[in-house]
Amino acid sequence: MELDDEICLCFHVTKRKVVNYIRIHQPQVAGQLSECFGAGTGCGWCRPFLQKLMESSDSDETDKLSTEDYARQRTAYRAKKQK
């Protein structure tokens, strides 16, 4: 996943926006990332990834995923959540 790929698909928040938000605002808890254009407040899929970014903005789990795989996994997550 590249910096300009969306990490929060509900609100179209890119990984770059989140990384910059963390760098500039230095939030204390991951929940504060919701102030970054609502990241993490939709379906909830991106919350674990946002937490990883909080822990280490240099390298995280999203670096290993392609944009398509990330979106596909989120679709499966939402389908499971709706059951």
PyMOL commands that set and color helices and strands:
alter all, ss='L'
color gray80, all
select helices_A, chain A and resi 15-25+30-35+47-55+61-64+67-82
alter helices_A, ss='H'
color red, helices_A
select strands_A, chain A and resi 6-8+13-14
alter strands_A, ss='S'
color yellow, strands_A
deselect
rebuild
show_as cartoon
